[in-house]
Amino acid sequence: MATGRRVLPSLLMDGAVLIDVAPLDGAAGTELVRRWHADADEGTAADVVRLCAGHPLALRAALEWLAARPQLTLDVVVRDLTAGR
């Protein structure tokens, strides 16, 4: 399995199947964020989803960034995303 924002023609040539994943709605995105980060309150998780436009890859990147920095909170992610970082 491979994920990306662009189609990778070489994978298609090798028989890969393209699956388009639409942005998640607020409820589904919030549930996913809270599954990945159990301490997240619903409001902060919803903010992350909104700031990532519901894109699963963006949500994953934001939460992986946080997972690598356990001393930080989800509020820091919201602050950084709001600041355009």
TORPA-4810 file (N, C-alpha, C, O; in nm, 3 decimals):
<nodes>
NODE_1_0.084_-0.116_0.000_0.000_0.000_0.000_0.090_0.123_0.000_0.193_0.127_0.067_M
NODE_2_0.048_0.223_-0.076_0.119_0.351_-0.080_0.015_0.461_-0.079_-0.093_0.448_-0.137_A
NODE_3_0.047_0.570_-0.013_-0.044_0.684_-0.012_0.031_0.806_-0.061_0.153_0.815_-0.046_T
NODE_4_-0.041_0.897_-0.119_0.022_1.019_-0.168_-0.082_1.116_-0.219_-0.199_1.083_-0.235_G
NODE_5_-0.037_1.236_-0.245_-0.126_1.339_-0.298_-0.133_1.334_-0.450_-0.225_1.389_-0.510_R
NODE_6_-0.036_1.268_-0.512_-0.031_1.260_-0.658_-0.040_1.114_-0.701_-0.002_1.023_-0.628_R
NODE_7_-0.089_1.095_-0.822_-0.089_0.962_-0.882_0.056_0.927_-0.916_0.129_1.009_-0.970_V
NODE_8_0.095_0.806_-0.885_0.230_0.758_-0.915_0.221_0.661_-1.033_0.191_0.543_-1.015_L
NODE_9_0.246_0.711_-1.155_0.227_0.629_-1.275_0.299_0.495_-1.272_0.247_0.395_-1.321_P
NODE_10_0.419_0.491_-1.215_0.493_0.365_-1.214_0.419_0.258_-1.133_0.425_0.140_-1.167_S
NODE_11_0.351_0.298_-1.028_0.273_0.200_-0.951_0.154_0.151_-1.032_0.119_0.033_-1.027_L
NODE_12_0.090_0.243_-1.106_-0.022_0.203_-1.190_0.023_0.105_-1.297_-0.048_0.010_-1.330_L
NODE_13_0.142_0.128_-1.351_0.197_0.037_-1.453_0.221_-0.102_-1.396_0.215_-0.202_-1.469_M
NODE_14_0.248_-0.109_-1.267_0.272_-0.237_-1.202_0.144_-0.301_-1.149_0.149_-0.403_-1.080_D
NODE_15_0.029_-0.241_-1.181_-0.098_-0.302_-1.144_-0.163_-0.247_-1.018_-0.261_-0.304_-0.970_G
NODE_16_-0.110_-0.140_-0.964_-0.171_-0.082_-0.843_-0.311_-0.030_-0.876_-0.339_0.009_-0.989_A
NODE_17_-0.395_-0.031_-0.779_-0.531_0.020_-0.793_-0.538_0.155_-0.724_-0.499_0.169_-0.608_V
NODE_18_-0.587_0.255_-0.797_-0.599_0.390_-0.743_-0.730_0.403_-0.666_-0.837_0.372_-0.719_L
NODE_19_-0.721_0.447_-0.543_-0.839_0.472_-0.460_-0.835_0.616_-0.418_-0.743_0.658_-0.347_I
NODE_20_-0.933_0.693_-0.460_-0.940_0.834_-0.423_-1.005_0.846_-0.286_-1.115_0.796_-0.264_D
NODE_21_-0.937_0.912_-0.195_-0.988_0.930_-0.060_-1.027_1.077_-0.044_-0.942_1.166_-0.048_V
NODE_22_-1.154_1.100_-0.028_-1.205_1.236_-0.012_-1.174_1.286_0.129_-1.152_1.206_0.220_A
NODE_23_-1.173_1.418_0.147_-1.155_1.471_0.282_-1.263_1.418_0.376_-1.377_1.395_0.336_P
NODE_24_-1.226_1.400_0.501_-1.320_1.352_0.602_-1.409_1.466_0.648_-1.366_1.581_0.654_L
NODE_25_-1.533_1.433_0.682_-1.619_1.535_0.742_-1.574_1.557_0.886_-1.491_1.483_0.938_D
NODE_26_-1.629_1.658_0.949_-1.587_1.696_1.083_-1.596_1.583_1.184_-1.504_1.562_1.263_G
NODE_27_-1.708_1.511_1.183_-1.727_1.405_1.282_-1.628_1.290_1.261_-1.568_1.243_1.357_A
NODE_28_-1.612_1.246_1.137_-1.520_1.136_1.109_-1.376_1.177_1.137_-1.298_1.099_1.192_A
NODE_29_-1.340_1.298_1.098_-1.205_1.347_1.123_-1.175_1.358_1.271_-1.067_1.320_1.317_G
NODE_30_-1.271_1.411_1.346_-1.254_1.425_1.490_-1.239_1.289_1.557_-1.155_1.271_1.646_T
NODE_31_-1.319_1.193_1.514_-1.308_1.057_1.568_-1.170_0.998_1.540_-1.111_0.935_1.627_E
NODE_32_-1.119_1.019_1.419_-0.988_0.968_1.383_-0.878_1.033_1.467_-0.789_0.964_1.518_L
NODE_33_-0.883_1.165_1.481_-0.782_1.235_1.562_-0.786_1.184_1.706_-0.682_1.161_1.767_V
NODE_34_-0.905_1.166_1.760_-0.917_1.120_1.899_-0.874_0.974_1.914_-0.831_0.934_2.022_R
NODE_35_-0.884_0.896_1.807_-0.833_0.758_1.812_-0.681_0.759_1.814_-0.620_0.680_1.885_R
NODE_36_-0.621_0.847_1.737_-0.475_0.856_1.731_-0.417_0.925_1.853_-0.305_0.896_1.895_W
NODE_37_-0.494_1.017_1.911_-0.445_1.094_2.026_-0.556_1.093_2.132_-0.642_1.182_2.135_H
NODE_38_-0.553_0.993_2.216_-0.661_0.967_2.311_-0.689_1.084_2.405_-0.802_1.100_2.452_A
NODE_39_-0.588_1.166_2.433_-0.607_1.278_2.526_-0.676_1.398_2.464_-0.707_1.495_2.534_D
NODE_40_-0.700_1.394_2.334_-0.757_1.510_2.265_-0.902_1.534_2.306_-0.984_1.442_2.305_A
NODE_41_-0.931_1.658_2.342_-1.071_1.690_2.366_-1.136_1.713_2.230_-1.069_1.742_2.131_D
NODE_42_-1.267_1.701_2.227_-1.339_1.706_2.099_-1.320_1.838_2.026_-1.305_1.839_1.904_E
NODE_43_-1.321_1.949_2.098_-1.306_2.080_2.035_-1.170_2.099_1.970_-1.161_2.150_1.858_G
NODE_44_-1.066_2.060_2.039_-0.931_2.073_1.984_-0.912_1.979_1.866_-0.852_2.017_1.765_T
NODE_45_-0.963_1.858_1.877_-0.955_1.763_1.766_-1.029_1.818_1.644_-0.980_1.807_1.532_A
NODE_46_-1.145_1.879_1.666_-1.222_1.938_1.555_-1.144_2.054_1.491_-1.150_2.073_1.370_A
NODE_47_-1.072_2.130_1.572_-0.989_2.238_1.518_-0.880_2.183_1.427_-0.855_2.239_1.320_D
NODE_48_-0.816_2.075_1.467_-0.712_2.014_1.384_-0.772_1.967_1.252_-0.712_1.988_1.146_V
NODE_49_-0.888_1.905_1.257_-0.955_1.858_1.135_-0.984_1.976_1.043_-0.961_1.968_0.923_V
NODE_50_-1.036_2.083_1.098_-1.068_2.202_1.018_-0.942_2.261_0.957_-0.941_2.295_0.838_R
NODE_51_-0.837_2.273_1.035_-0.712_2.331_0.986_-0.643_2.243_0.882_-0.568_2.294_0.798_L
NODE_52_-0.668_2.113_0.886_-0.612_2.021_0.786_-0.711_1.995_0.673_-0.688_1.909_0.588_C
NODE_53_-0.821_2.068_0.673_-0.926_2.055_0.571_-0.977_1.912_0.557_-1.025_1.872_0.451_A
NODE_54_-0.966_1.836_0.665_-1.017_1.699_0.664_-0.934_1.600_0.584_-0.974_1.485_0.570_G
NODE_55_-0.820_1.644_0.531_-0.737_1.555_0.449_-0.667_1.453_0.537_-0.589_1.489_0.625_H
NODE_56_-0.694_1.325_0.514_-0.635_1.220_0.598_-0.483_1.226_0.608_-0.428_1.205_0.716_P
NODE_57_-0.414_1.253_0.497_-0.267_1.259_0.502_-0.220_1.376_0.587_-0.122_1.363_0.661_L
NODE_58_-0.287_1.489_0.577_-0.249_1.605_0.659_-0.274_1.576_0.807_-0.192_1.612_0.892_A
NODE_59_-0.386_1.513_0.837_-0.415_1.477_0.976_-0.309_1.381_1.029_-0.260_1.395_1.141_L
NODE_60_-0.275_1.284_0.947_-0.173_1.186_0.989_-0.039_1.254_1.014_0.028_1.225_1.113_R
NODE_61_-0.002_1.345_0.925_0.126_1.416_0.941_0.126_1.499_1.069_0.225_1.499_1.142_A
NODE_62_0.017_1.568_1.096_0.009_1.650_1.217_0.019_1.566_1.343_0.087_1.603_1.438_A
NODE_63_-0.049_1.451_1.344_-0.047_1.367_1.463_0.084_1.289_1.476_0.127_1.261_1.588_L
NODE_64_0.148_1.255_1.364_0.280_1.193_1.373_0.382_1.293_1.428_0.469_1.257_1.507_E
NODE_65_0.371_1.418_1.384_0.460_1.523_1.435_0.445_1.533_1.587_0.544_1.542_1.660_W
NODE_66_0.320_1.530_1.633_0.294_1.537_1.776_0.345_1.412_1.849_0.400_1.423_1.959_L
NODE_67_0.327_1.296_1.789_0.372_1.171_1.853_0.523_1.170_1.875_0.573_1.109_1.969_A
NODE_68_0.595_1.237_1.787_0.741_1.244_1.800_0.783_1.344_1.906_0.902_1.353_1.940_A
NODE_69_0.688_1.420_1.959_0.716_1.523_2.060_0.617_1.506_2.177_0.529_1.590_2.195_R
NODE_70_0.631_1.400_2.254_0.533_1.368_2.359_0.519_1.475_2.467_0.422_1.474_2.542_P
NODE_71_0.615_1.565_2.475_0.604_1.671_2.575_0.505_1.780_2.532_0.467_1.864_2.613_Q
NODE_72_0.463_1.779_2.406_0.372_1.882_2.354_0.228_1.833_2.357_0.201_1.714_2.375_L
NODE_73_0.136_1.926_2.340_-0.006_1.892_2.340_-0.066_1.919_2.202_-0.003_1.982_2.117_T
NODE_74_-0.187_1.872_2.183_-0.258_1.896_2.058_-0.284_2.045_2.038_-0.295_2.091_1.925_L
NODE_75_-0.293_2.119_2.146_-0.310_2.265_2.136_-0.192_2.329_2.062_-0.210_2.428_1.991_D
NODE_76_-0.073_2.274_2.079_0.045_2.325_2.009_0.030_2.302_1.859_0.066_2.388_1.779_V
NODE_77_-0.023_2.186_1.821_-0.048_2.158_1.679_-0.145_2.260_1.623_-0.123_2.314_1.515_V
NODE_78_-0.252_2.286_1.695_-0.351_2.386_1.650_-0.286_2.522_1.636_-0.308_2.591_1.536_V
NODE_79_-0.206_2.561_1.734_-0.138_2.691_1.728_-0.046_2.701_1.607_-0.046_2.801_1.536_R
NODE_80_0.034_2.594_1.584_0.127_2.595_1.472_0.055_2.595_1.338_0.095_2.665_1.245_D
NODE_81_-0.051_2.517_1.327_-0.128_2.514_1.202_-0.194_2.650_1.177_-0.200_2.696_1.063_L
NODE_82_-0.244_2.711_1.281_-0.307_2.842_1.268_-0.205_2.947_1.223_-0.237_3.039_1.148_T
NODE_83_-0.081_2.931_1.270_0.026_3.023_1.231_0.084_2.991_1.094_0.173_3.062_1.046_A
NODE_84_0.035_2.885_1.030_0.081_2.850_0.897_0.208_2.768_0.894_0.275_2.761_0.791_G
NODE_85_0.242_2.706_1.005_0.363_2.623_1.011_0.332_2.481_0.976_0.421_2.397_0.975_R
</nodes>
